[in-house]
Amino acid sequence: MESRLRQSTPSYFRYTIGLLSRFPNFDLPFIFRLRRKAVDSLQLRPGARVLDVGCGPGGTFPYLVRAVGPTGDVVGVEISSLVASTARKRIEVNGWKNVDVVEGDARNASPSGTFDGMVMFGAPDIYASPVALANLMPYLKDDARIVAFGIKLTNRRFGTLLNPLLKALMRLSFSSTPALNHEPWSPLKKYAAELEIHEYFYGCFFLASGPVSTGATLHSRLEQASEERNRPVECETARNAPIHEPSAAKTT
Ligand SMILES: C[S@@+](CC[C@H](N)C(=O)[O-])C[C@H]1O[C@@H](n2cnc3c(N)ncnc32)[C@H](O)[C@@H]1O
């Protein structure tokens, strides 16, 4: 896994993570406010379980831990073992007993249990990846909320100047990262129809948040299938009609 990621991880990112491992609580000052906004938008209650996918060194953990309290759970998913170990250092230094990091690719990771919220902060490989989203959504409860923060092309007047710069910046990113566009949150709309979008820094960054749509999670599809199975059969045609069942059950 690590060697595959090494091919796609820019060396400046590996270097930064190396530095961060010595300062596990470090975070960029201007990002605090946005992390707090992202976590607030999840409306987590004490005791909630939350997924932080593409958690990196765990910059959002402090806000998530505060939101779910000591009875809740925070589960990070991170593809790089180097980065995951930095996140674990942050967990250890802060003495968090209810935070865990699953080392794996969001496109096929299988965290245990179901979750009340999912954050994808600065993680285009997750929020803009239909494959990663299709894998993760079944782990969300019916009333879960999701939030994504990231970079986008701006629609503002000076976009002609800024956008080439943003695209160049994005090319420095992971080789697996989807190309930048004006609505990188689009793949999320399939699962969350009522997304609220806020733009920052002249429209170069976005925060997209909202509830998952009814029927988007496997949990509700399973319930629906079980209701259909229990409904009395009314006629021969109905009895012979094919029953479509979900192929993979990933609930607890
Ligand atoms: C720009 S960093 C953001 C980290 C963190 N969310 C934060 O706010 O500081 C994106 C992270 O996503 C991870 N990542 C990229 N592709 C991934 C995938 N397919 N599955 C899980 N993690 C992934 C990278 O290794 C990196 O740590």
The ligand as an SDF file (V2000), in Angstrom:
LIG
                    3D

 27 29  0  0  0  0  0  0  0  0999 V2000
   -4.5720   17.0250    1.8610 C   0  0  0  0  0  0  0  0  0  0  0  0
   -4.5870   15.7400    3.0090 S   0  0  0  0  0  0  0  0  0  0  0  0
   -5.8170   16.2950    4.1580 C   0  0  0  0  0  0  0  0  0  0  0  0
   -5.6500   15.6340    5.4680 C   0  0  0  0  0  0  0  0  0  0  0  0
   -6.6300   15.9950    6.5860 C   0  0  0  0  0  0  0  0  0  0  0  0
   -8.0080   15.6900    6.2550 N   0  0  0  0  0  0  0  0  0  0  0  0
   -6.4860   17.4010    7.0490 C   0  0  0  0  0  0  0  0  0  0  0  0
   -7.4540   18.1280    7.0140 O   0  0  0  0  0  0  0  0  0  0  0  0
   -5.3960   17.7900    7.4480 O   0  0  0  0  0  0  0  0  0  0  0  0
   -5.4350   14.3930    2.1690 C   0  0  0  0  0  0  0  0  0  0  0  0
   -5.1930   13.0600    2.8390 C   0  0  0  0  0  0  0  0  0  0  0  0
   -5.9850   12.0740    2.1820 O   0  0  0  0  0  0  0  0  0  0  0  0
   -5.2230   10.8620    2.1170 C   0  0  0  0  0  0  0  0  0  0  0  0
   -5.7550   10.0520    1.0110 N   0  0  0  0  0  0  0  0  0  0  0  0
   -5.5930   10.2480   -0.3300 C   0  0  0  0  0  0  0  0  0  0  0  0
   -6.2380    9.2910   -1.0210 N   0  0  0  0  0  0  0  0  0  0  0  0
   -6.8330    8.4850   -0.1040 C   0  0  0  0  0  0  0  0  0  0  0  0
   -7.6540    7.3180   -0.1930 C   0  0  0  0  0  0  0  0  0  0  0  0
   -7.9870    6.8010   -1.3820 N   0  0  0  0  0  0  0  0  0  0  0  0
   -8.0800    6.7390    0.9420 N   0  0  0  0  0  0  0  0  0  0  0  0
   -7.7560    7.2490    2.1780 C   0  0  0  0  0  0  0  0  0  0  0  0
   -6.9720    8.3490    2.3160 N   0  0  0  0  0  0  0  0  0  0  0  0
   -6.5270    8.9770    1.2030 C   0  0  0  0  0  0  0  0  0  0  0  0
   -3.7940   11.3400    1.8850 C   0  0  0  0  0  0  0  0  0  0  0  0
   -2.8290   10.3670    2.2260 O   0  0  0  0  0  0  0  0  0  0  0  0
   -3.7510   12.5840    2.7590 C   0  0  0  0  0  0  0  0  0  0  0  0
   -3.2810   12.2840    4.0510 O   0  0  0  0  0  0  0  0  0  0  0  0
  1  2  1  0
  2  3  1  0
  2 10  1  0
  3  4  1  0
  4  5  1  0
  5  6  1  0
  5  7  1  0
  7  8  2  0
  7  9  1  0
 10 11  1  0
 11 12  1  0
 11 26  1  0
 12 13  1  0
 13 14  1  0
 13 24  1  0
 14 15  1  0
 14 23  1  0
 15 16  2  0
 16 17  1  0
 17 18  1  0
 17 23  2  0
 18 19  1  0
 18 20  2  0
 20 21  1  0
 21 22  2  0
 22 23  1  0
 24 25  1  0
 24 26  1  0
 26 27  1  0
M  CHG  2   2   1   9  -1
M  END
$$$$
